Amino acid sequence: MKTRKLGIYNQLFNKLCSKQELANLFDVSIKTIENTIKTCDDIVYSKKLGCYHFKNLLPNLISYQNFFNVFKDSVSNPIIKKDILSIGASLHNKFNETMIETNKLSELSKKIIKTEIAINHNCVIKVEYVGNSKPKEEKYIQPKQIFIQNGVYYVYLSYDKRNKEKIGENRQFAFNGIELIEPVEYLKDISFRTNEEVNAFGSFKNAKKIKLKLIDAAANYFKREGLFETNNFRFLSEISSKEIEIEMRYNYKTEVIKLLQQWMPQIQIIDNSEDAKILFEAIKNNYQIFIDSYSS
């Protein structure tokens, strides 16, 4: 029974399951499935859906495999991440059989797990969100994708019809700004999950591009840390052992300005686009303000 119970947790993590579906999967009767789930106070049956799901989206137990799948992107170094993924694949069966008690996890991990299950179950959720310099807001969202950037976890989402405005608009919320997550409605015949290239500023569907030259320490850092395997950057050419050319994709000029100011003078803009000229003037203005404030 213990093995079957753990198997049910693993199945429900990834999808809503009917009684018959679980009975067929474990080759037992529906009555046996019902008796097994009676021992789980965090699993409920919905007559409307004809399926089992987790109460309040958070299971009491999560397998190491599912935890690993959700949080593997916490390994920011792409070189080490390949090793971690390889180890995880080799331990797949063992990971599935070993469970973690979610009440021992951090509040951040709990919020991310609940949102991952909401995505898997196509569940509209209500969140209380505090953005930068904004008061707390109550939002109804359809979560689509969880991603991490610079150590911060985000959810890529669209506003549900229950919102008063911006219905259907895509956004991204940082999990450290989410204070509440509650299930609202499970939707049938729809899939929330997407696999878009996104960052903290939005989707790269309509991203702009700019060519940059990196010199000395900047070039070495990008090569050493494997940053060309991320969404933002693409390697173009190596001029010498100390100089490389790259292409950066971005949604907002702020992203490029931040990078340029971080690595000056070991980074240069090498295209003549109108956006490049605007970026150059913005940085020039920022440094003039900085110099003027110091002089005064």
N, C-alpha and C positions, 0 to 999 in steps of 0.2 A: 504493500500500500504506500509506503514511503516513497519508493521510486516513482509510482504513478502520480502521487501528489506533486512531487518536484517537476515531473513532466508536464502536468497541467499548468503549473506556474510558468514554465518556459513557453508553452503554447500561447497562453493568454497574454503574455508580455508582448507578443508580436502581432496578435490578431484576436478579434472576437471569435468565440467558438461555441457552436451549438452542442447540445447534449449528445446528439447522434454522432456528430463529428468526433468528439472526444471518445465516445464509446468505440467507434471504428478504429481510431488511432491506437488505442490501448488494448483492443480486442477483448472488451468486457461489455457487460450490459449497461444500459442507461441507468438502471437502479444502482449499479456499482459506482458509476460516476457521481450520481447524486449523493450517495453515502460518503464518498471520498471528499466531496466538496463541503459536506456538512461540517467537516473538521476545520474548515478554512473560514474564519470570520471576516476576511477581507475580500471574498469573492461572492458576488451576487448574481442572480439570474434575472434577466429582463424579458418579460413576456412580449413586450413590444418588439424587441430585437430578435427574440428567439435564441438568445445567446447569453453566455456568461461573460462578465467583465469584472475588473477590480473596483471595489468601492472607493470612491474619491480618487481614483487613478493610481494610488500608491499601494503596491503589494507589500505584504509583510516580509516576503522573501524575494530575492533576485539572484539568479545564478551568476557565478563569476563570468561566464561567457557573455551574458547579456550586459553585465556591468562593463566588461572589457570593450564590447562593441560600442557602447554609448560614450565611453570616456577615453578611448584610445587616442583621440586627437589631442589630448592633454600633453602628449609627448610632442613638443613643438619642433624639436630637431628632426628633420626629415630622414637623416641617416640612421639615427637610433630608432626612429619610428619603424623603419623597415625591419629591423631586428625584432622589435616588440611584436609586430604583426606576424612575423614568421613563427615566433614562439607561441603566440596565441593560437595559430592554426594547428600546430602540432599537439597542443593540449586541449583541443576542442571538446572531446568527450569528457575528460576529467573536469573541465570548467563547467560543463552543463550539469554535472552531478553534485557540485559543491555550491552551497547557497550562502548568501549574505543576509543578515537581518537588517532591513532598511532603517529601523529605528536607531541604529548605531551610526548611521551616516550623517553627514553634515546637512544643514538645511539647503545649501546650494545643490548638493547631489540629489536630494529629494525632489527639488523643483525641476531639475533637468530630467530625472527619471519620469516624473509625472507628465512632463511635456512630450517626452519621447513616446510614451504609451498613448497619449492623446493623438499624436501623429499616426501611430500604428492603427489606432481604433477609429480614426476620422471623427474625433470628438471635439466639438466646439467648446472652448473653455473661457471662463471669465477670469480676468486677471486685474489686480491692482498694480499700477505701474507708476513709478516715480522717475521721470526723465531728468536730464541735466537742467537745473534751475527751473523746474516745472513742478507744480503741485501734483499730488497723487491723483491719478485718473483711473476710472473703472472702464475697462475695455473688454469687448467680446471678440475673440480672435479664432481663426483657423490656423493652427501652427503647421508649418510646412517642412521646416528643416532646422536642425541645430548645428551650429558651427562655432569655432573658436578662433579668435584673432588676438595675438599678443597676450595670451593667457586669460582672456576674458571670453566667457561663454555668451552666445547670442542665440535667439530664436528668430528665424525668418518666417514671416506670417502675412496673412491678409486679414483685413477687418471684416468681421461677420456682419450680416444684415441687421443684427440687433444693435449695432452702433448707431448713434444719432447722425453721424457724418462719416465721410470718407469710406463708405462701404466698398469692399473689394480692393481697396488700396493696399499695396504691399509695403511692409515696413520691417524693421528689425529692432528687437528689444534686447537690451543687455539683461541677463538673468539677475545680476546684482541689484537691478532696479525693480524687479518683480517681487511683490510682497504677499501675493495671494494667488492661488490657482485652484479653480473649482470647475468640475465638469458641468456642462450645460445640456448638450444634446449630442447623441451619436447619430451621424448621418450615413444613410445607406447609398449605394450606387455612386459613390464619389471617393476619390483618393486625395488626401491632403498632401501626401509626401511629394516633394520635388527634390531634384539633385542639381540645383543650379550652382554656378560659381558666384559666390556672394562674399561680401566682407561687411564690416561694421557700417559702411556707407551705402550698402544696397547691392542689387544684382549687377553683374557685369554684362548683362545683355546689351546695354547701350553704352558701355564704357568707352572712354576716350583713351588715346595712347600718346605717349611721349617718349622720345629717345634720349637716353642719358649716357654719359661717359663716367666711369668710376676709376679712380686713380689710387694707387698705393694701398693704404689701410682699408679704404672703402671697397676696392676690388677684392682684396684678400678676404675681407669679412663675408661678402656675398658668396664667393666661391666656397669658402670653408664651411659656412653654415647651410649650404645647399638651398639658398633662397630661390633659385631658378625653378625649383619644383613646387613652388607655391602659386596661387592664382594671380598674384599681382605682377610678377616679373617674368620676363622671357630673355634668355641669353641670345645676343646677336652675334658678337664676334670678340675675339681676344686680340687686341692690337699688339700687346707685349705681355710679359709676365706680370707687369704692374698696371696695365690698362685694359679695361674691357668695356664693351658697349652693350647696353641692355635696353629693353623696352618695358616701360611701366604702364599698366592699365589702371585707370582711376575713374571714379564717379564724380568726385568733387576736387577742386583745385587745392583745397586744404590738405589733402593726402600728399600731394606732390610737394607743396611748400614745406610741410613738416619734414619730409625726407631730405630735401635739398638743404634746409637750414641745419639739419642734424649732421650732415656730412661735409658741409663747406669747409675748406676750399677743395676737397677731394672728390667733388662731383660737379658735373657740368651738363647743361642742356645743349644738345647737339642737333636740334632741328629748328627750322625757321617758321614754324606754324604760328598762327595768330595767338593760339592759346599759350604757346611757349613764351611769346613776348609779354603776354599778360602776367604769366607766372613770374617772369624775370622782374617786371616792374613791381609786383606785389612784394617780392622778397627784398628788393632794393628799398622799398618804402618801409618795410618792417625794420630793417637794419638802421635806417635813418632815424626812425622813431626811437630805437634803442640807444643810438649814439646821442641823440638830443637829450634823452632823459638822463643819461649818465653825465653829460656836460652840465646840465642844470643843477 
